[in-house]
Amino acid sequence: QVQLVESGGGLVQAGGSLRLSCAASGSTASITAMAWFRQAPGKQRDLVARVGNDGSTYYRDSVKGRFTISRDNAKKTVDLHMNSLKPEDTAVYYCYSEVSIWPYNYWGQGTQVTVSS
């Protein structure tokens, strides 16, 4: 099993910055990629950014140029640096890991990010 614990959410004004952190523990050797998802009230959970074991990254279009995902394999952490935040970035952000064995993925408990206009 893999345990994921997020930190760093909070309230920020539009245009501000936040950094989310996720610490992984447990069977971390089985992790193949890590990512951040977000879910706004009444909406589906969407992939925000992903980083693979090879360092390749993916960002959804709406956050490109504003968010950066970074991973420290030694510390077993993945961060999401969020700049130029907009009210539409308001959501619960979830850390996510893909693993090579069943159940193939794990979720953190989520952390609230609120951007005021």
N, C-alpha and C positions, 0 to 999 in steps of 0.2 A: 504493500500500500504506500501511497504518497500523500503526505499532508501538506496543504498549502495555507499559509497565513498571510493575509494582506494587511498593509498599514499605509497611512498617509493620506487618506481621504479627508474631506472637510469642506468648508465654505470659502469661496473666493470670489472676488469681483471679476466681471468680464475684463479680459485682457491680462489677467493674472496667470500665475503658474502654480502647479502642484506636481509633486512627485509621489507616485504610488510605488510601493515595494511589496514584493511577494517572496517569502522564504519557504523553500521546499525542504521537507525532511522525509525520512523513511527510505523506501526503495528508489532513491533518486537515480541510480544507475540505469533504470529502465526508461527514464525520460528521453523522448526523442525531439520534443519541441515544447516551448512554453508560449503562452499567449495571454492577452487581456481581452475580455469581452465586456460589454456594458448593456444594461437594460434600463430603459426609462419607463416610467409608469405607463401601463397600458400598451407597451410595445414589446416586440420580440427581443431576445438577447442577440446582440450582434457582435461579430468579431471586430475588434479595434486594431490590434497589432499582434504579430506573431514572429517569433524568432526560432529558427531550427537549430539543431545541433551543429550544423555546418556554418552557422552565422547568418544564413539567409534571412531576410526580413520581408514582412508584408504589412502594409498599412491600408486601411480603408480610405477611400478617396477624401472623405470629409476631414480627416486628421493629418493628411500628408503635409509635411512642412511645418506642422505645429507640434506633433507628438513624436517622441523617439523611444523605442524599446531597446533596452540594454540588458545583457545577461552576464552574470558572473558565475562561471561554472565552479570555480573553487569555493565560493561562498554559497552556491546553490540558491542564488537569488535572481529575480528578474524585476527590473524597474520599468516604469512608464513615466517618462518625463513629459509633462503636458504644459505647453506654452500657449499664449494668446487664446486663453480659454473663452468659450462662448456659452451663453445660456443653454444652447442646444446640446452642449456636452454634459449637461446635468443628467446623472444616472447612477445606478449602483454598478460599480466596476468589479469584475470577477477575474481572479487569476485562474489560469487553466493550464493543465499539463497533458500532453499526449505521451502515452507510454507504450512500450512494445509488447506488453502482455495484458491479458484481460484484467480489468475492464476497459483498458485502452485509453482512458482519460479520467482526470480528477479535477474537481473544482474547489476553489477557496470559498469562504463564507460570504465574501463581498464587502465592499467598502463604499460608502456614499460620497459622491462628489456633487456639490451644488455650486453652480455658477450664477451669481446674481447680476442682473443688468443695471 
